[in-house]
Amino acid sequence: MTDDSRGFQAGQTGLVALIPEAEPVVGTWRERLDPAARAGVPAHVTVLFPFLHADVIDVGTRAALGELAARQPAFDLRFERCGRFPGVLYLAPDPDTPFRRLTEAVVGRWPEAPPYGGKYEPVPHLTVGQVKDEKALDEAEADIGPNLPVSAHVSAVDLVVFSGTEWRLEASFPLGRTGVARQARDLG
């Protein structure tokens, strides 16, 4: 989720894949340079942001998310390099196809929730920093590069909700198997 936290609205939701394996490499930089990290979101790759408003996510929506996730296989990936968007430093997942398939599946089910509100073509990535200070992004990239690659296993898609002050994990939907979503827990 690369939007600035000042633009987050209470009740906004997103679907993310948490990447705890990346925290030792990017955590300090994310805390300094990524508004989403400061608002409570751990290292992640966004599947879809924004998703539906929290007020309309009901039992049926959760069941549909669980079924959709269960049809997608869990997968392994590596982050071997950094990439850039204007004002953004990120880690690029390899492969990125599983994330693209997840996004396509969710948007196929909920076309009223296009990625980034239809502003940007989705490119799977793990945001390290989003600031106008390119020098700070250069410094972060120079520090992170020697600590790559980072390997990770993605086994769930998580629903996160913005409370108005912080992001909280609302539910987790396992990939590649059926089952009830795990119950909410704080992200922090």
C-alpha positions in Angstrom: 0.0 0.0 0.0 1.9 3.0 -1.2 -0.5 5.7 -0.4 0.5 8.3 2.1 -1.0 7.7 5.6 -2.4 11.2 5.6 -4.7 10.1 2.8 -5.9 6.9 4.6 -9.5 7.1 5.6 -11.2 5.3 8.6 -12.8 2.1 7.2 -10.5 1.7 4.2 -9.4 -1.8 3.7 -6.7 -3.6 1.8 -5.7 -7.2 1.0 -2.0 -7.9 1.6 0.4 -10.8 1.9 2.6 -10.2 4.9 6.3 -10.9 4.4 7.8 -11.2 7.9 11.0 -12.6 6.4 11.8 -9.2 5.0 11.5 -7.3 8.3 15.1 -7.7 9.5 16.3 -6.2 6.2 13.8 -3.4 5.6 12.1 -2.8 8.9 14.2 0.1 10.1 14.0 1.8 6.7 10.2 1.2 6.4 9.7 2.8 9.8 11.6 5.8 8.7 10.4 6.1 5.1 7.0 4.4 4.7 3.8 6.0 6.1 2.1 2.6 6.1 4.7 1.2 8.4 4.3 4.0 10.8 0.5 3.4 10.7 1.1 -0.2 11.8 1.5 -2.3 8.6 4.3 -4.8 8.6 6.4 -5.6 5.5 3.9 -6.8 2.8 3.1 -7.1 -0.8 -0.3 -5.5 -1.6 -2.8 -7.8 -3.3 -5.5 -5.1 -3.6 -5.8 -1.6 -2.2 -8.2 -0.1 -1.6 -10.6 -3.1 -1.2 -14.2 -2.6 -0.1 -15.1 -0.2 2.7 -15.2 -2.0 6.1 -18.9 -1.2 6.5 -19.8 -3.5 3.6 -17.6 -6.4 4.4 -19.9 -9.0 5.9 -19.9 -12.8 6.5 -20.6 -13.4 2.8 -17.7 -11.3 1.7 -15.4 -13.1 4.1 -16.6 -16.5 2.9 -16.0 -15.4 -0.7 -12.5 -14.2 0.2 -11.8 -17.5 1.9 -13.0 -19.5 -1.1 -11.0 -17.4 -3.5 -7.8 -17.7 -1.4 -8.3 -21.4 -1.0 -8.3 -21.8 -4.8 -4.8 -20.1 -5.1 -1.7 -22.1 -4.1 0.7 -21.0 -1.4 4.0 -20.1 -2.9 7.7 -19.4 -2.3 9.5 -16.3 -3.6 12.6 -14.3 -3.4 13.4 -10.6 -3.3 16.7 -10.3 -5.1 16.6 -6.6 -6.1 15.3 -3.2 -5.4 13.2 -1.2 -7.8 11.8 2.3 -8.1 8.7 4.2 -8.9 8.8 8.0 -8.6 9.4 8.7 -4.9 9.2 5.0 -4.0 11.8 2.4 -3.2 10.6 -1.2 -3.2 11.8 -4.8 -3.2 10.7 -6.7 -6.3 9.3 -10.2 -5.7 10.4 -13.1 -8.0 8.2 -14.6 -9.2 5.5 -11.9 -9.2 3.0 -14.0 -11.1 1.3 -15.4 -8.0 0.5 -11.9 -6.8 -0.8 -10.9 -10.2 -3.1 -13.9 -10.2 -4.4 -13.1 -6.7 -5.1 -9.5 -7.7 -6.8 -10.6 -10.9 -8.9 -13.1 -9.0 -10.0 -10.5 -6.4 -10.8 -7.9 -9.0 -12.6 -10.4 -11.1 -14.9 -11.1 -8.1 -15.1 -7.4 -7.0 -14.7 -5.3 -10.1 -15.9 -2.3 -8.2 -12.6 -2.3 -6.3 -9.9 -1.7 -9.0 -6.3 -1.6 -7.8 -5.3 1.8 -6.5 -8.7 3.1 -7.4 -7.8 2.7 -11.1 -5.0 5.3 -10.8 -2.1 2.9 -11.4 -1.5 -0.4 -13.1 -0.7 -2.8 -10.2 3.0 -3.9 -10.0 3.7 -6.4 -7.2 6.2 -4.9 -4.8 7.2 -4.6 -1.1 7.4 -0.9 -0.4 10.5 0.1 1.6 10.1 3.9 1.4 7.8 6.5 -0.1 9.2 10.0 0.3 10.2 12.9 -2.0 13.7 12.7 -0.7 15.5 10.7 -3.4 18.8 10.8 -1.4 17.1 9.0 1.5 15.8 6.3 -0.9 19.3 6.0 -2.4 20.8 5.6 1.1 18.2 2.9 1.9 18.8 1.0 -1.3 22.6 1.1 -0.8 22.1 -0.4 2.7 19.5 -3.0 1.7 21.2 -4.3 -1.5 24.0 -6.3 0.2 21.4 -8.0 2.5 19.5 -9.5 -0.5 18.2 -11.9 -1.4 15.3 -12.5 1.1 13.4 -15.7 0.6 9.8 -15.9 1.8 6.8 -18.2 1.8 3.3 -16.8 1.2 0.5 -18.9 2.7 -2.3 -16.4 3.3 -4.0 -13.2 2.1 -4.7 -10.8 5.0 -7.6 -8.3 5.2 -6.4 -5.1 6.9 -8.6 -2.2 8.1 -7.7 1.4 8.9 -9.2 2.5 12.2 -8.6 6.2 11.6 -5.2 6.1 13.4 -3.7 2.7 12.5 -4.0 -0.4 10.4 -5.2 -3.6 12.0 -5.4 -7.1 10.8 -9.0 -8.1 10.5 -8.8 -11.6 9.1 -6.4 -14.0 7.4 -7.4 -16.2 4.5 -5.2 -19.3 3.9 -4.0 -20.0 0.4 -4.3 -23.4 -1.1 -6.7 -25.0 1.4 -10.2 -24.6 2.6 -10.9 -23.4 6.1 -12.3 -20.6 8.1 -10.4 -17.4 8.2 -8.2 -16.9 11.2 -9.7 -14.3 13.6 -8.5 -10.7 13.9 -5.3 -9.8 15.7 -3.4 -6.6 16.0 -0.7 -6.0 13.4 1.7 -4.5 15.9 
